[in-house]
Amino acid sequence: MSEKLREFLIEIGLAVNSRCRLGFTSETSLSTEVKTSPSDIIYQIDVEAEEVIIQMMEDRAADFGGILLLAEGIGDNDTSVYPTGLAVEEAQTKIICDPIDGSRGLMYGKRPAFFLAAAGPVNSKKLSDLDVSVMVELPIPKQGEWDVLSAIRNSGFRAERYNETGNQGVVNLSPSENVSIEGGFFSMAKFCYPGKGFISEIEEELLDSVFEARDKEYLPVFEDQYISSGGQLYELICGHDCFVGDFRASMYDLFKKQGLSKGQICHPYDMAGLLVAKEVGVHVTDIQGNEFDALLNTTDEVDWFGYANAEIRQQIEKPLLSILESKDLI
């Protein structure tokens, strides 16, 4: 059943991919704001993806004993059951999905987004209970190839590359083998206001701590913000980034106590690609250094840190957690 689920989720992701690429050639603006869900703003590009997902769920859900879907923007409070008319208690499979993670970058043609989904038994409560995970790259208009990443728990990781003519075969992707962040890409998620300055201060303090014995005239550590949790995981999976950190949830909790406003935050569906990252060897933790996990819903606010390998984690985790504790974030 896990292999069948993997192929189904990939089919959905590729269908969303096709719909988005077709949308770029239409006269409808994909960046039109359509509605607000309990978890995010929904744009026309998201609606295009939702239509594809709903139809495929209706057509195929019976193959999986009925599906309980948790997806941003779909159903009442982001929850729906397929086939239509099936009682919630009768569904046998649960899927959590982000139809398009990184809508803004994609709809403006800046950077690929991702279709993210994970699936398992309907009684699954957390991401760690799910057995299958899929990440399908949604390319910008001028991009001619896209990757499809997938994993089945304890069965490894698969990466395939597609273009307009179909599957081009397996592609070898692996996390960075660098033993230090020096010379690599390192970033803290600070693409949303407010809190950019606060995050930058923590970032500077961490780098000062890691490199305190070094000449600060030239320390080659670079940043490349990807406005998508799926995109951030992808950059770790394929060896581009050494570290990515996102502690906006805890930061905004602190801001709330101080009477300050909050901004956008990472949710469990944004981390639907977690199993893919874990199966390829990326270390993903929560803000306290424990293995990352999250309840299966679309509203919880989560923090996560991704380390390309054990050596990178050993280099920066201890000073990072110490600094976060000193800022009353943990």
C-alpha positions in Angstrom: 0.0 0.0 0.0 2.9 2.4 0.7 4.2 2.2 -2.8 0.8 2.6 -4.2 0.3 5.7 -2.0 3.7 7.1 -3.1 2.8 6.8 -6.8 -0.6 8.4 -6.2 0.9 11.4 -4.4 3.4 11.8 -7.2 0.6 11.7 -9.8 -1.2 14.5 -7.9 2.0 16.5 -7.6 2.7 16.2 -11.4 -0.9 17.1 -12.2 -0.6 20.3 -10.0 2.7 20.9 -11.8 1.0 20.7 -15.2 -1.9 23.0 -14.1 0.5 25.6 -12.8 2.6 25.6 -16.0 -0.6 25.9 -18.0 -1.8 28.7 -15.8 1.3 30.8 -16.7 0.0 30.9 -20.3 -3.5 32.0 -19.5 -4.9 35.5 -19.1 -5.9 35.0 -15.5 -3.5 36.5 -13.0 -2.1 33.8 -10.8 -1.2 36.3 -8.1 -4.9 37.5 -7.5 -5.8 37.1 -3.8 -8.9 34.9 -3.6 -9.6 34.2 0.1 -8.1 33.7 3.5 -7.9 30.3 5.1 -7.4 29.7 8.8 -3.7 29.3 8.1 -2.7 31.5 5.1 -3.8 33.7 2.2 -5.1 31.8 -0.8 -4.2 33.1 -4.3 -5.5 32.2 -7.7 -2.5 29.9 -8.2 -3.5 28.0 -5.1 -7.1 27.6 -6.4 -5.8 26.1 -9.6 -3.9 23.5 -7.6 -6.9 22.8 -5.3 -9.2 22.0 -8.2 -6.7 19.4 -9.4 -6.3 17.8 -6.0 -10.0 17.6 -5.2 -10.8 15.9 -8.6 -8.0 13.4 -8.2 -9.1 12.6 -4.6 -12.7 12.0 -5.8 -11.5 9.8 -8.6 -9.0 7.6 -6.6 -9.9 7.8 -2.9 -11.8 4.5 -2.9 -8.5 2.8 -3.9 -7.2 3.7 -0.5 -10.3 2.9 1.5 -11.4 6.5 1.6 -9.1 9.5 2.4 -9.2 12.1 5.1 -7.4 15.1 3.7 -5.8 17.9 5.7 -4.8 20.6 3.2 -4.4 24.3 3.4 -7.4 25.9 1.8 -9.4 22.7 1.0 -12.6 21.8 2.9 -14.1 23.1 6.1 -11.3 24.3 8.4 -8.8 22.7 5.9 -10.3 19.2 6.3 -12.2 17.1 3.8 -13.2 13.5 3.2 -13.2 11.6 -0.1 -15.1 10.2 -1.9 -17.7 12.8 -1.1 -20.4 11.4 1.2 -18.0 9.1 3.0 -18.2 9.4 6.8 -15.0 10.6 8.5 -14.9 7.5 10.6 -15.0 5.3 7.5 -11.9 6.7 5.9 -8.8 4.5 6.1 -6.0 6.8 4.9 -4.9 10.2 6.1 -3.0 12.7 3.9 -1.6 16.0 4.9 -0.8 18.3 2.0 0.4 21.7 1.0 -0.9 22.2 -2.5 1.7 24.9 -3.3 4.4 25.7 -0.8 6.1 28.8 -2.0 3.2 30.3 -4.0 4.6 33.9 -4.0 7.9 32.9 -5.5 6.2 30.8 -8.2 3.4 33.1 -9.2 5.9 35.9 -9.8 8.3 33.6 -11.6 11.1 34.1 -9.1 11.7 30.6 -7.8 10.1 27.1 -7.9 7.5 26.1 -5.4 6.7 22.6 -4.1 3.7 20.3 -3.9 4.2 18.6 -0.5 2.3 15.6 0.8 2.6 12.8 3.4 0.3 9.9 4.0 -0.4 7.0 6.4 -3.1 5.2 8.3 -6.1 7.3 9.2 -5.4 7.0 12.9 -2.0 8.8 12.5 -1.7 11.7 14.9 1.8 13.1 14.0 4.1 13.4 11.1 6.2 10.6 12.5 3.2 8.3 12.1 3.1 8.7 8.3 4.8 6.2 6.1 5.1 8.1 2.7 6.3 11.5 1.8 6.5 13.3 -1.6 7.9 16.6 -2.8 7.2 17.7 -6.4 9.0 20.7 -7.7 6.8 23.3 -9.4 9.0 25.2 -11.8 8.9 28.8 -12.9 7.9 29.4 -16.5 11.5 29.5 -18.0 12.6 26.3 -16.2 12.7 23.2 -18.3 13.2 20.5 -15.7 11.9 19.7 -12.3 12.6 17.1 -9.5 10.3 14.7 -7.9 11.5 13.5 -4.5 9.8 10.7 -2.5 10.4 8.4 0.5 8.8 5.4 2.2 9.7 5.0 5.9 12.8 2.8 6.4 13.0 2.1 2.7 15.2 5.0 1.5 14.8 8.0 -0.7 14.2 8.4 -4.5 14.8 11.4 -6.7 13.7 11.6 -10.3 14.0 14.4 -12.8 11.2 15.3 -15.3 10.8 17.6 -18.3 8.0 18.2 -20.8 8.5 14.8 -22.3 8.2 12.9 -19.0 10.5 11.1 -16.6 14.1 11.5 -17.4 15.3 9.0 -14.8 16.9 8.9 -11.4 19.0 11.8 -10.3 21.6 11.5 -7.6 21.0 14.0 -4.8 22.6 14.0 -1.4 23.2 16.4 1.5 26.4 18.4 1.8 29.4 16.5 3.2 31.0 19.7 4.5 32.1 19.4 8.1 31.8 23.2 8.7 29.4 25.9 7.7 32.5 27.9 6.6 32.3 28.3 2.8 28.7 27.1 2.7 25.2 28.5 2.7 23.6 29.1 6.1 20.3 30.9 6.7 17.7 31.7 9.3 14.2 32.2 8.0 13.6 35.9 8.2 11.7 36.6 5.0 8.6 37.9 6.9 8.1 41.1 8.9 8.2 41.7 11.9 11.3 40.2 13.6 13.9 40.4 10.8 16.3 42.4 13.0 15.8 40.2 16.0 16.6 37.1 13.9 19.6 38.8 12.4 21.0 39.6 15.8 20.8 36.0 16.8 22.4 34.9 13.5 25.3 37.4 14.0 25.8 36.2 17.6 25.9 32.6 16.6 28.4 33.2 13.8 30.6 35.3 16.1 30.5 32.4 18.6 31.4 29.8 16.0 34.2 31.8 14.5 35.4 33.7 17.6 39.0 32.6 17.1 39.1 33.5 13.4 40.0 36.7 11.6 36.7 38.4 11.0 38.0 40.3 7.9 36.8 37.4 5.7 34.6 34.6 6.9 32.9 32.9 3.9 29.4 32.1 5.1 26.7 32.9 2.6 22.9 33.2 2.7 20.3 32.4 0.1 16.7 32.7 1.5 14.2 30.3 0.0 10.7 31.5 0.9 9.3 28.0 1.2 9.9 25.3 3.8 9.8 22.7 1.1 12.3 24.7 -0.8 14.5 25.0 2.3 14.4 21.2 2.8 15.2 20.7 -0.9 18.3 22.8 -0.6 19.4 20.7 2.3 18.6 17.4 0.6 20.5 18.2 -2.6 23.6 19.6 -0.9 23.2 23.3 -1.5 22.7 24.4 2.1 24.6 23.4 5.2 22.0 24.7 7.7 18.5 26.3 7.7 16.8 27.5 10.8 13.2 28.7 11.4 12.2 29.7 14.9 9.5 32.2 14.0 6.8 30.4 16.0 8.8 30.8 19.3 9.8 34.3 18.4 6.2 35.4 17.8 5.2 33.7 21.1 7.8 35.9 22.8 6.6 39.0 20.9 3.0 38.3 22.0 4.1 38.4 25.6 5.8 41.7 24.9 2.7 43.2 23.3 4.2 43.1 19.8 2.6 41.9 16.6 3.3 38.6 14.8 3.8 37.5 11.2 3.6 34.4 9.2 4.8 31.1 10.7 5.6 27.5 9.6 2.8 25.0 10.0 2.8 21.1 10.0 1.8 20.9 6.3 4.8 23.0 5.4 6.9 20.1 6.8 5.1 17.3 4.8 8.4 16.6 3.1 10.1 15.7 6.5 10.3 12.0 5.8 12.1 12.6 2.5 14.7 14.7 4.3 15.2 12.2 7.1 15.5 9.2 4.7 18.3 11.0 2.8 20.2 11.8 6.0 19.3 15.4 6.8 19.1 16.1 10.6 15.8 17.9 11.4 15.2 19.0 15.0 12.8 21.2 16.9 13.9 24.3 18.7 15.1 22.3 21.8 17.3 19.9 19.8 14.9 17.0 19.8 13.9 15.1 16.6 11.3 17.2 14.8 7.7 16.1 14.9 4.3 17.8 14.6 0.7 17.1 15.1 -1.3 16.5 12.0 -3.3 19.7 11.6 -3.0 22.9 9.6 -2.9 25.5 12.3 -0.2 24.6 14.8 2.9 26.8 14.7 6.2 25.0 14.5 9.9 25.7 14.6 12.6 23.6 13.0 16.3 23.4 12.3 17.9 21.4 9.5 21.5 20.3 9.5 23.1 18.8 6.4 24.9 16.2 8.5 26.1 15.3 12.0 29.3 17.3 11.7 27.5 20.5 10.9 25.1 19.8 13.7 27.9 19.3 16.2 29.5 22.5 15.1 26.6 24.9 15.7 23.8 23.2 17.6 25.2 23.8 21.2 26.0 27.5 20.7 22.7 28.0 18.8 20.6 26.5 21.6 22.5 28.5 24.2 21.8 31.8 22.5 18.1 30.9 22.0 17.8 30.2 25.7 19.5 33.4 26.6 16.8 35.2 24.5 14.0 33.4 26.3 13.0 31.5 23.2 13.4 28.1 24.9 
